Amino acid sequence: MEGDRLNNLQKLTDSYESLSELAEKLRKDYLEVSEQYERQTQQLEDINRQVTEALESNSRLSAYLKIILECLDAGVIVFDLRGVIGLFNESAEKLTGVPRERAIGSNYGELFSGEEHKTTSLLLQSEENRVRGEKWFGEQPVGYSSSKIFDENGKCLGVVEILYDISGEKQLRETIRQVSALAALGEMSAIVAHQVRNPLAGVLGFSDLLNRDLPPDHPSAPLAAKIAQGAREVNRIITNLLDFTKKTKPDYRDMDIVKFMNEIVTSIPEQAFASKLRVEWKCDIESLMYRFDPLLFRQVIFNIAENAAQAMEPDGGYLRLSLSKPDDNRICLEIADSGHGFSEEDAEILFKPFYTTKRNGTGLGLAVVKRVIDFHNGTIKAESRPGEGAIFTINLPL
C-alpha cells in the first residue's frame, strides 16, 4: 500500500516536472514568437515609413516639377497616343489664348485645327521624332519644338510641345530690315536731294519774283503762288527725308521754351501752307527754361501743324496749342485740331516710317516728330476718333 502511494507520488512528480518543462518551453516559444512579432512589426513599420517617405518624396517631387513647369516662360503641352492633352502649363495658356480647363482632356488636333498646327498633331504618325518651326496662335507669333516621348524600353508614350514667344525676335528682324532699308534710302536721298534741290532753288526764286512783280489781281498771280507752294512742299519732303535718314546730332540749348513757342505759333499758318488755319495758343506759364534743340523742335511743331492743315482741307479749321507744367517733373505740350481724325488702328502705327493715310504723303512727317521727341527723352501720344479731330500730347521730362 505504501509502495503504491510512493509510486503514484513519483508519477505526479514526474508529471509536474514534465509540465514544468513544457510550460518553460511554451514560455520560451512565446517569447521567441513575441520577439519575432516585434521584429516583423518593426520591419513593417520601417517598410511603411519608407513607403510613406517615398510617397511624400514623390509628392514633393511632383509638386516641385509642377511649380517648375508653371514658372517656365515657355509653354509646355503634352498629349498621349490618342492625342488627348494631359499637361498644359500657364505659359501655354497665355501663348495660345486657350484656357487650361478647356485644353486638358481635349484632343490636340481638334483644339488646334489650323494647317500650321498639323506638323505637331500628326507627329505620332510620322517617322520623325522631332519637328521645329514657327506658327501663330491668333495674333501671337510663337516658335515651337515638338518631340515624341519614349519610355526606358523605347516605347512611344506621346508628344511634348514646347512653345516660346518670338514677338521680340520678329520685331528685331523688322528693325534690322528697316535699318538696312533706311541706310540704302539715305544714300539715295542724298543723291536725289543734291540733284533736285539745285533746280528747285531756281523754281522757288523765279516764282518769288513772279509773285513780287505780278499785281494781286493778275490772272497769273494764283498760278505763281501755287508754283511757289508746290516747290516749298517738295523742299519740305526732301528735308524730312534727309532728316529721317541721316544721323542727326541734336544741338541742345538752354532756352525759354515759353518765349520760343510764343514766337513760333505766329508763323504756323505760313509754314504749314494753310492760310485758312486758325491757330489758338494758350500758356499759363510766364517763363520756363528748358534744354532742347530749337531747330528740331520747330520741325516737330510744323510737321504736326502741316498734317493737321491737310486733314482740314479745303475749308480749314482750328489748331489749338497749349503748354503746361502738370508737375515738377515734366512739361506738357498739347496740339489739337478739328480735322477728320483717324481710327484706333491708325493711332498705333501713326509714327512708323512710311506709313501714311494721305494719297500723296510720304509717311515721314510724324516719324521725324517721334524721332525728335525720343532725342529729348520724351513721349508723344496721338488720340482721335474718326470725324472728331486729333490730339497730340507731348510730355517732356524736366
C-alpha positions, 0 to 999 in steps of 0.5 A: 500500500505504501509502495503504491502511494510512493509510486503514484507520488513519483508519477505526479512528480514526474508529471509536474516536472514534465509540465514544468518543462513544457510550460518553460518551453511554451514560455520560451516559444512565446517569447521567441514568437513575441520577439519575432512579432516585434521584429516583423512589426518593426520591419513593417513599420520601417517598410511603411515609413519608407513607403510613406517617405517615398510617397511624400518624396514623390509628392514633393517631387511632383509638386516641385516639377509642377511649380517648375513647369508653371514658372517656365516662360515657355509653354509646355503641352503634352498629349498621349497616343490618342492625342488627348492633352494631359499637361498644359502649363500657364505659359501655354495658356497665355501663348495660345489664348486657350484656357487650361480647363478647356485644353486638358482632356481635349484632343490636340488636333481638334483644339488646334485645327489650323494647317500650321498646327498639323506638323505637331498633331500628326507627329505620332504618325510620322517617322520623325521624332522631332519637328521645329518651326514657327506658327501663330496662335491668333495674333501671337507669333510663337516658335515651337519644338515638338518631340515624341516621348519614349519610355526606358524600353523605347516605347512611344508614350506621346508628344511634348510641345514646347512653345516660346514667344518670338514677338521680340525676335520678329520685331528685331528682324523688322528693325534690322530690315528697316535699318538696312532699308533706311541706310540704302534710302539715305544714300539715295536721298542724298543723291536725289536731294543734291540733284533736285534741290539745285533746280528747285532753288531756281523754281522757288526764286523765279516764282518769288519774283513772279509773285513780287512783280505780278499785281494781286489781281493778275490772272497769273498771280494764283498760278505763281503762288501755287508754283511757289507752294508746290516747290516749298512742299517738295523742299519740305519732303526732301528735308524730312527725308534727309532728316529721317535718314541721316544721323542727326546730332541734336544741338541742345540749348538752354532756352525759354521754351515759353518765349520760343513757342510764343514766337513760333505759333505766329508763323504756323499758318505760313509754314504749314501752307494753310492760310485758312488755319486758325491757330489758338495758343494758350500758356499759363506759364510766364517763363520756363527754361528748358534744354532742347534743340530749337531747330528740331523742335520747330520741325516737330511743331510744323510737321504736326501743324502741316498734317493737321492743315491737310486733314482740314482741307479745303475749308480749314479749321482750328489748331489749338496749342497749349503748354503746361507744367502738370508737375515738377517733373515734366512739361506738357505740350498739347496740339489739337485740331478739328480735322477728320481724325483717324481710327484706333488702328491708325493711332498705333502705327501713326509714327512708323516710317512710311506709313501714311493715310494721305494719297500723296504723303510720304509717311515721314512727317510724324516719324521725324516728330517721334524721332525728335521727341525720343532725342529729348527723352520724351513721349508723344501720344496721338488720340482721335476718333474718326470725324472728331479731330486729333490730339497730340500730347507731348510730355517732356521730362524736366 
